[in-house]
Amino acid sequence: MKTAASYLLVALIWLLHWLPLPALRALGWGLGRLLFVLARTRRDITLTNLRLCFPEKTEGERKSLARTHFVAFSRAVLDRTLGWWASRERLERTVRVTGSEHLSYSDDRPLIVLCPHFVGLDAGATRLSLIGKACSVYSNQSNPVFNKLLYDGRMRFNEVLLLSRQEGMRRIVKALKDGYPLFYLPDQDFGRKESIFVPFFGVPAATIPTLSRLVRLTGARVVPCIVRQVRDGYEAEVMPPWENYPGESVEADTAFVNRFIETQVLRMPEQYFWVHKRFKTRPPGQQGYYK
């Protein structure tokens, strides 16, 4: 019964990709405003994150920013139907890429594309998969129907190597050495075991230091990619490779990554992934922030 309901829901979602983008965005606006009222837990998480990261703002300003974030997030969720089913030509029109020359080099040095969690992340990843092969780390979904949908959506165009988080660093290193650019997502809380505490907007945040360790192991270039949701689609900005990275220590490198993400959040604060419990894991002796 649950499987049948899941297939029915996927069929309904499939219909959305036929809509023009303005209609999808209008639906996303309504969905976002509705979720801000109904999704109380996620709303509280978002407001807690904003209080921690923007203490200088008034509560009214933070609520306005949270409301705008829910709209941007909901629009991105509906836009994912384009990544799953729209034509190559439509995706190229909807998601524009600048700096794609930073994805290709004449040498065989491994490449890591650093992709922080902005709402346009999935749109950007799908668009970049049109350019060449890549690898990415994923987590299996509990619902097999939606797990297949997400998996197939990532495999539509060029060769994409999907690695389970449970497979560990060895598989990632091998993929990098085999010439697969790695799409690396640096900014979620995976618990104390895998993380070190470095500041994010002045708050100690459990942050995985894997980027620094991968670069030290493989000598990879790090190329940031920031995806911005705009009125008529998305803009994926591929930036030049970082110089002088890695630095003096894994801890310093990880703090550098968080400072970089902060600079990008300040460019479009409504589009960062505030619904995630970024500060869930606390240093020993510190009290939790979330209810």
Secondary structure as UniProt FT lines:
FT   HELIX           2..16
FT   TURN            17..18
FT   HELIX           21..38
FT   HELIX           40..53
FT   TURN            55..56
FT   HELIX           59..85
FT   HELIX           88..94
FT   STRAND          95..98
FT   HELIX           100..103
FT   STRAND          111..114
FT   TURN            119..120
FT   HELIX           121..128
FT   TURN            129..131
FT   STRAND          134..138
FT   HELIX           144..154
FT   STRAND          160..164
FT   HELIX           165..167
FT   HELIX           169..177
FT   TURN            178..179
FT   STRAND          182..184
FT   TURN            193..194
FT   STRAND          196..200
FT   TURN            201..202
FT   STRAND          203..207
FT   HELIX           210..218
FT   STRAND          221..230
FT   TURN            231..232
FT   STRAND          233..238
FT   HELIX           250..267
FT   HELIX           269..271
FT   TURN            274..275
FT   TURN            278..279
FT   TURN            284..285
//
